[in-house]
Amino acid sequence: MSGSPPLRLLFIVDSRFPGFGGAETQALKLAFALRERGMELEFVAPLVNDTQALEEVYHGFRVARVNYPQIPGLRSLALFVNTARHLLREAHRFDAVHVHVTHLMAAAAGLVRRRTGLPVITKVSGFYEFEGGVLDPAASGAPLNRLIRRGLAGVDHVQTISGQTREKLIAAGFRDEQIAFVPNGIDTREPPPARVQDGVLRIGYCGRLREVKGVHVLLDGFAQLSSQRPGLPLELAVAGDGETREALESQARALGIEERVVWHGHVDETRTAPFYAGLDLYVQPSFAEGLPNSVMEAMLAGRPVVASDIGGNTDLVEDGRSGLLFACGDATDLARRLLELVESPSACARLGAAGRRVIEEGYGFDAVVDRLLELYVPPVLDAPEAAVVAAVGEVGEPDRRT
């Protein structure tokens, strides 16, 4: 409404922020899109280590960090309680809370939701929730998980970004009326970039380097492709960093492809577009995904995508129409699909253009922001009131300012 004060939003990112993961990157890009609509935003994140300040300004957004004692066995509970205290103290400054990564901080927001009066939307981003989190069946009986689920009963909406994730949320006992399908958004205003020809056929991956991302499968598949077409000037560009990088570099040496693999390391979110522009093909070899930003960005750039046939990837890629799928974990099948594209420039062009249309028609920020604004408006609650922490009291906060 014209003349109304701007909506004041608090974004909580339950991981290191700024960070280079999909959840962190998407939260920042969404914040840019909302700010363009006139919203006011601030971020809250945990204080991960002493290299971070308790407060800073990042891309024009205030970022406050929740301090908590790093005591083994107690730090998770301390983060939970101190997040609740932070929200109770700061609630009067905001109109709604949007949590990115459904874990401890989301549960804290849900537990004090009645006290703060702030609508709480929490997003299931993918990896974090499926490995040891609220959607990991193996962790369902853990005391911490039970505390998290108790808190999440009080949130207004659980944002799911893929059809498969919605099914998992229902199976895990979340209420149907809690679940809201709102996919990741992306800025579709720029046209797809032209590929500067340099005589190299470049295949790329962008994301974390950890086991669940399946980059070891990509290396095996790329090695098989290289042996099948030894005279072809192939390069594998890997953007990202993480715990498996050293093992992956050793694997590349053992496969004899180390001279064909370029390790770009962490690529800042402002430099991802040039990375995709330099590719001919993009591969997402993951074993688990929410709705991968990297696949969306590659498709937006008009680059054909080859992805593992898992939920999240299959929400974006329809095999043979907007990209190609391969059997998850099967390097030989990946090499086969890559060879199909390498030998057919026309298929590359067709799939790249189709992938671009998928993103333009279904994932532009305008539609995503419109849907989220409906969720940010305070609803009339009919869910059972969640129990509030009996004493959201003082938890020691050692001085860790930098």
C-alpha positions, 0 to 999 in steps of 0.5 A, a space after each residue: 500500500 502506498 505510503 505504508 512503512 517498509 516491511 522490516 525483515 530479519 534473515 537468520 542464516 544458521 551457518 557461517 555467513 557470509 558463506 559460499 554454500 547454496 543456502 547462504 548465497 540464496 539468502 543474500 540474493 533474495 535479500 537484494 531482491 527484497 531490498 529492490 522492492 523497498 524492504 528493510 533487512 538485517 541478518 543474524 548468524 552464529 558467531 562461528 569463530 574468533 575471526 568474525 566480528 559480533 557485528 558488521 555491514 555486508 553489502 549494505 546489510 547489518 549482520 549481527 552474530 549470536 555469541 555462545 560458549 564453545 563448550 563441547 556438549 553444550 554449544 548447541 543448546 547455548 546457541 539455541 537459547 542465546 538465539 531465543 534471547 536475541 529474538 526476544 530482545 530485538 523483536 520490536 524492530 522487525 515484522 517477520 523472521 525468515 530463517 535459512 537452514 532449518 536447524 537450531 536457530 529456526 527452532 529457537 524462533 519457533 519456540 518464542 514465536 508467541 512471545 515475539 509476535 513475529 511470523 516465522 518462515 523457515 526454509 529447508 535448504 537441503 544438505 543441512 536438514 538431511 544429514 543429521 538434521 530434522 529430515 534425517 531418519 537416523 537422527 530422529 530420536 536424538 534429544 537435540 533433534 526432539 528439542 528442534 522438532 518441538 520448536 519447529 512446531 511453532 513456526 508459521 511456515 516451513 518453506 520447501 524448495 522441491 517436491 521431494 522435500 515436501 514429501 519428506 516433510 509430510 513423512 516426518 510429521 510436519 503439518 500440511 498447512 505449515 508447508 509452503 512451496 516457494 522455490 529458490 529465486 534467481 535474477 533473470 534480467 540479463 541475457 545468456 552470455 556468449 561463450 568466448 571460444 578459446 579452443 577448449 571444451 570446458 566442463 564445470 562444477 560449482 559448489 562445496 567440495 564434500 562427499 555428498 556433492 559427488 565431485 569424486 564421481 565427476 572426476 571418474 566420469 571426466 577421466 573416462 570421457 578423456 580416455 574415450 576422446 584422447 585428442 579432444 581438448 577437454 578441461 574440467 573447471 571446479 569452483 568451490 572449496 571444502 573438506 574433500 579438496 585434498 582427496 579430490 586432487 589426489 584422485 585427479 593425479 591418480 586418474 592421470 587428469 591433473 593437468 586437465 583439472 583447474 581448481 578455482 577455489 572459492 568463487 565469490 557470489 559476485 563472480 559466479 556469472 563469469 564462471 558459468 559464462 566460461 563453460 560449455 557444459 555443467 555437471 551436478 553430480 550430487 547425492 542429495 540436493 534441495 534446489 541447487 543454485 548452481 544448476 539454476 545459474 548454469 541453466 540461466 546462462 544457457 549452458 546444458 546441464 548433466 545432473 544426477 537423477 535425484 530430487 532437487 536436480 529433477 525439479 529443474 532438469 527434465 531428461 532430454 528436454 531441459 538437460 540430461 540426467 545420469 544414474 546417481 553415483 554412476 561415473 560410467 553413465 555420467 561419461 556416456 551422457 557427457 559424450 552425447 553432448 560432446 558429439 552433438 553441438 546442436 543438442 547442447 544448444 537445444 538443451 541450453 536454450 530449453 534450460 534457460 526457458 525453464 528458469 525464466 518461466 518458473 524461478 524469477 525473483 519477481 514471482 518468488 518475492 510475491 509468494 514470500 510477501 504473502 507469508 511474511 504478512 502476520 497470519 491468524 495462528 491456529 496451530 497449537 501454541 508451542 511451549 516457551 522455554 521456561 527460563 530463556 535466561 542468561 547463558 554465559 557469553 565470553 568476550 570474543 569480539 574481534 
